Structures are given as C-alpha cells and as structure tokens.
Amino acid sequence: MEDKVDWSKLFDTHCHVQQYERNLERIKDIKVGKIVVMGVQEKDWPLVKQAYEMYPTKVIPSFGAHPWISHRLSPKWEETLLSYLTELPNAKIGEIGLDFKRKTYETGKVEKETQVQVFKTQIAMAYKLNRPVSVHCVQAQGAMYDFFRGEKLLPPRIAFHSFSGPADMIVSFTKIPKIGKRFFFGFSLVNNLIRLDRLPKLSSSDKTPLPSTPSDSAESEELCECVPEESLVQEEKSEGSSSSSAGASFKVEPKSILAIKGTPQNRILLESDRSKVEFLDHDMLEVLKRVSDIRAWNIDEALEITQRNAEEFYS
C-alpha cells in the first residue's frame, strides 16, 4: 500500500512539528506533500515562521492562541500575532478555539470567559485579514454553533480540527444560513481513530519538549499532543468497531464513524495533529486508509478528494 500511494497528494491540514525545535531540520524527510504547521502560543510562533522559511513549498504557516493557554497570553499578544500575519500574507490563523472541558494548569478551573474573549478576538482578526481558521472545539459545540449562527463578520473558511462532536452537529453547522458552506471538518488517527499496533516507538531522545518556563512546562508538554505507545488503549473488548488493513488492528468509536460518514464529501480534511516528525507520515497514511474504508472510496479517490478539499480550504 505505502509504495502505491502518491505521497505528494497527501495534505496534512493540522500538525504541530514546531513544538520540538529539532524537528525543523527533519521536515525535509517527511513524505507527505504539504503540512500546515499550527502555532499554539506566542513562544512557538517564531518556529512556525522558521519552518515556513526553511521549506516554503511544503509548509503552510498558521499562527494562533490555543484555548488552553488563553489565560496567560502577554499584554501584547494581539499586536504580535498581527505582525506575523501581516508579514506572511499566506499565513493562516490557528489553532484557536474553545475547550470547556480543559481546566488550566495554574488555576485548576475552566477559564471560559478568557477563552471566549481570545477566540472572538482571533475570529475578528481572521475576518479583517480574510484568513481561514483552524478551530479546536471540545465540549463547546453548542456555544460555538450559537456564536457562528449569530456573528455576521466571519472568516472565509472554518475548519473544526479532529472533529469530536456528533454527526448531527455537522448537519447543524453546514445548514447555518449563508455561511454553512464555510465549514470543513478534519479527522486524525490519534484523536478520531485509536491505533492499537505498529505505532512508531519514541526513543529517549524524543521526550524533551521545546524549552519552557517552569510556570507553563506541564501544559506545554501536553500541547505537544504526542501519544506514547504505552498510553494507548490496548487491544481488548470495546464498544467500538474494529477493522483491519495490512495486518493492522484498529478500534473506531461509532461516533467517529458516523461523523466521517456524515461529513459532506467536499468538506473532509485529513490531519495528523502530531508534534513528532516520526509519527506524521505513518498517521497520515493510516487515516487515509481508514477514511477510505469508512466512505467506501479507493485510495486514489480519497487522495484526490482530500487534496482538493485541503487546497480549497487553504487557498
């Protein structure tokens, strides 16, 4: 299967390889044709820019303030973000969003008001600059729906990354009058499908995150969103559905199957959501296979459809 895939057509619409500075030199080894490198906090925005400058034909830069860190942005974060977006006219905005499940590292509670304020600020910036956005949304689909339904000044395109909501929410978003066609939905192996075997192992040298201050080290580590093999669900009885391909075994949540089936063909995006380079090709190939199976597409069809969708979204 791997030898038959046209890797140049695989488009990773959401990854975080900037989280580990040593990754930048290794981007050249990624077989996937294009990757969108998502900034999540002020300190990694320079590395997003650096990744783009090193590999301008492979990397699409994106800058944003993740909801997990919205409570500790600097007073000048808006000015800094705008400067990056102005300097790089092809840069996108993300990862932004709302996470009403996430308790912050410092306060031990969900900082909803701050999250909403930072999210709205970035949406307004995206509208003004006419840039698409990549959105993180956890236990906040209702609030997000109400916001998009009521707000008139919105970005040209909006992607829900690693969409975790029910399929009926996809229908709801895509049927919002006048703006329904702006919504896209991304799916990743690590968040939407559970990998049970043949996951690349981490070496001890790959366990050090981008240097961070003591006050944010724990949360910064979690923002890397890298899942070591030992933390994955092991193969056992589950309510999920299982499938196999090329000797691999998977468990897929029924909710994810319904969401992938329920997404309009021209709105499906593939992503790795990985911060480790060594996972990226593996995960993109596997999510391509799984989405192909669920949608009853052959691999070539899936490549053509998802590449076309990604190019439309990030145009």
N, C-alpha and C positions, 0 to 999 in steps of 0.2 A: 504493500500500500504506500509506504513512505516514498519509494522510488518513483511511483507513478504520479505523485502529487506535484502540481506546478506551484512551487513554494512562492514564486513571485506574485501569485494571486492571493495568497493568504494575507489578510489585513487584520492586525491586532489593534482593535479600536480602543484599548484601555490597558495600560501597564504602568508599572512604577519602577523601571530599572534605574532611575536616578537615585533611589533610596540607598544604593550601595555604590559609592563613588568609583570603586574599582571596576564596576560593570561597564563603564563608559567605553573603555578600550575593547571590551568583548562584544559590543553591539555589532561589530563587523562580522562576527561569527554566526549571528542569527540568520537562519534560513528564511524566515518569514519576510515577505516583501516589504511591508510597511508596518511601523509601530507608532502608536500615539502615546507619547510619554507624558503622564499626568502628574503635574505638581500638586502637592497637597498642603504645603506650608511654606512660609517665607524663606526658610533656610535652604529648601531644596530647589527653589526657583532658579538660582544661578546654574545648578547642574542640569536642569531641563534645557536651559539655553545652551549650555556647553554641549549636551548630547546632540542637539539640532545642528550646531555649528560644525561638529565633527562628522556628522552623517546627514547632510541636508536632503539627500534623496531617499533616505529610509525613515528618518524620524520626523514626525509632526509634533511640534511642541504645544503643550497645553499648561496653563497656569491657573491655579485656584486655591482657595482656602477650604479645606475639608471640615465638615461639621464637628469632627472630634476635637479639633484644635481652635475652633472659632472663638472660644473664651479667652485665649491667650495670644491673640494677634497684637502686633505692635500698634501704636497710635498712627503710624504712617503706612499701614499695610495697604490701604486703598491706593495711595499715591505710588507705592512700589509696584503693585500689581498692574496699575495702569501704565507705568513706564515700560514694563516688559511687553505688554500687549501692543503698545504704541511702537516700540522699537521693532517688533516682529509682527508685521501685518498679517501673516499667515497663521499666527498662533491662535489657539482656541482657548476656551475657558472651562476649567475643570481640574481637579474634581471638586465639585461643590455639592451642597445638598442639605438634607435633614436626616437626623438619626435620633428618634425619640426613644430608642432603647438604650443608647450608649450613655453610661454615667462617666463623667470626666474623671481623669486621674487625680486632679487636685481637689475638687470639691465633693466628689462622691455622689453627685446628682446629675440629672439630665439638664443641661443648660439650654432649654428650649428657646427662651427669648433671645438669647445671643445668637443661637443658630439661625433663627428666623431672620434676624436683622442682617447678619452677614450674608445669608443666602439671597435675600432681596436686593442687597447692595450689588452683589455679583450679577444677578439677573438683569438689573438696570444697566450695569456696565456692558453686559453682553448685547442688550438691545441697542444701546448707543453706538457700540462698535460693530454691530451686525455680525457677531460671532456665535457659532453653535456652542452648546454647553453639554458637559457630561455630568449627570446627576446621581448622587448617592441617596437612596431613599429607603430607610428601614423603619418600620412601624410608623410611617408618616404618610402613607399613600393618600389617606383621606385629606389631610392638611394640604398636601401637595396638589391634589385634584382641585380643592376649593381655591387655592391660590391661582393656579393656571386658568381655571374657569372664570375667575373674576378679574384677573390682571389683563390690561389691554396692551401694555408695552412689553413684548416678549421677544426672546431671541428667535432667529430664523429656524433653528432646529434644536431639539431637546432629546438627549439620549438618556434613558434610565440604564445605568450600568449594572450588570449582573442582576437583572430584574428578579426580585424575590417575592413580588406580590402575586395575588391570584389572577387567573386568566380574565376574569370579568373586569378587573381594573384596566387591563389593556384595552378592552372594548370601550370602557368609560372614557379613557384618555383620548383614544382615536376618534371618538364621536363628539368631542367638545366642539361646538360650532366655531367655524372659521379657522381654528388652529389645530384641529385633530391630525392633519397631515404632517404636522411638525414633529410628532413623537416617534422615536425609534426605541428599540429595546435590545440591550446587549445580554449575552449569555456566556458564562465561563465555566470551565471544568471545575475549578476549585470552589466556586460558590453555588453553582446550579446542579452540578453532577459530582458524585462522590467517587473518587478514584481509589480503587482497592488494591491494585498490584502494579508492579513495574514503574512505580513513581521514582524518578531520579533521586538518589540519596544526596544529602548535604554532606560536604566534607567539613571538618572542624574549622577550616579557614574561611568558610562561608557563613559563619554565625555571628559576625560582628557587623552591626548596622552602621549607617552613617553616624559619625560622632555627634553626640548631642549633649546638651547641658544636663546636669543632674535633675533639674526640675521637670524635664519632659522625657527622660530616657525611656521610661516604661511605655508610655503611649507611643513614642516614636518607633519603638520596636514593633508594636502592634500594627502601626500604619504600614509596615512592610508587607503585611498580608501574605507572608510566605508560610506554607503549611508543611512542617516536617513530617516525614512518613509515619513516625511513631504516634502522631496526634490524630491521624486519620481514623475514621471508623473502620474497624476490621471486618472482614467478610464473615457475616453471621446473619441470622434470621432478621429480616427487616420488613417494614410495611411498604418499602419502596419496591419499584420494579427493577429487575435486573436484566442486563443484556450483555452480550459478549462480542468482541471483534478482535481478530488476530490474536486470540489467546488471552485477551484482557477481560476482566470482570468488573462490572460496574453496578452500583445501586443508584437509581434515579428516583428522586422524590416525585410522586404523582403530580404534585403542584407544578413542578418544573416542566414535566411532560405537557401538561395542559397549557402552560404559558407559552411554550415553544410552538405547540400546535396552533394556539390561538393568536399568535402574532402575525399580522399581515406579511406576506412574503417579501414585500419591498421595504419592510421596517426591521428586519432581523440583522443584528450585528454580532460578530464573534469577537471575543476578547480573552486574554489570559488573566488579567488582573494580577500579574506576577511582578515581584520585585527582583527575583533572581533570574539572571540570564539563562542559566542551565535548565530552567523549567519551561521557558517560553515556547520553544519550538514543539516540544512534547505536548504541552497543553493545547496549543492551537490546533495541532493535528487531531488530537483526541476529541476536542469539542466540535471540530468539523465533522468527524465521523458520527458522533452522537446526534448532532442536529440533523445530519443527512438521514440517519436511520429514522428519527422521530418524524421528520417531514416527508419521508419516502422519496428523497432525492438521491440521485447518484452523486458521487464525489465531484465530478466536473460541474454538474448543475449547481451544487452547493457553493463551489468556489466562485462561479460566475455570479450567482445571485448575491452572495455576501460581499464580494468585492465591489460589485456595482452599488450596493447599498451604502457601504463604507465610503466610497468615493463621492457619492451624492451627499452624504451627511457632512463629510469633512471638506467639501468643495468651498 
